Amino acid sequence: MKIYTRKGDGGETGLFDGTRVPKSDPRVDAYGDVDELNSVLGAARAFAQEGEVKALLEGIQKDLLAVGAQLADPKYDPARRKEKTRISEERITEFERMMDRCETDLPPLKGFILPCGTAGGAFLHLARTVCRRAERKVVGVSRNVPIPPIAVKYLNRLSDLLFVLARVENKRGGEEQVDW
């Protein structure tokens, strides 16, 4: 399989069902932001402390490919698609449990904190902001075309998790949070 197809040279791209749309289509823009988030998480993973956070980020990167597949398929039906393109409610519950566990070891939040710290923590803060943008785009698309509701819910909870993980990374790296 060649990387280039020349099919996009005219400014269009193909969705999973074969539909051709402009590369500026809101759906393409939304899954492009999810792809960008995945890349930022790859950088965060490269700088993260060893252990649970790295493993969790790898799983999230795989999830984001599933979210992208859902967004790229106008006829997405989880019952007809491969298991790896599905996101379950249980995954969101896992995120909530992880946040609850992590927050017991973190200093209480009294307000906003600056997105900084270790390289891993800073990249996780960056990922959080890219995640929020992706969520906004997906919500916008969902107002006009059917999008699996789990995609919005997943991105919403993921942004919260990334914030907590950034704080965890900074604490493990000996960085104190900087209050605003």
Secondary structure, 3 states (H helix, E strand, C coil): CCCCCCCCCCCEEECCCCCEEECCCHHHHHHHHHHHHHHHHHHHHHHCCCCHHHHHHHHHHHHHHHHHHHHCCCCCCCCCCCHHHCCCHHHHHHHHHHHHHHHCCCCCCCCCECCCCCHHHHHHHHHHHHHHHHHHHHHHHHCCCCCCHHHHHHHHHHHHHHHHHHHHHHHHCCCCCCEC
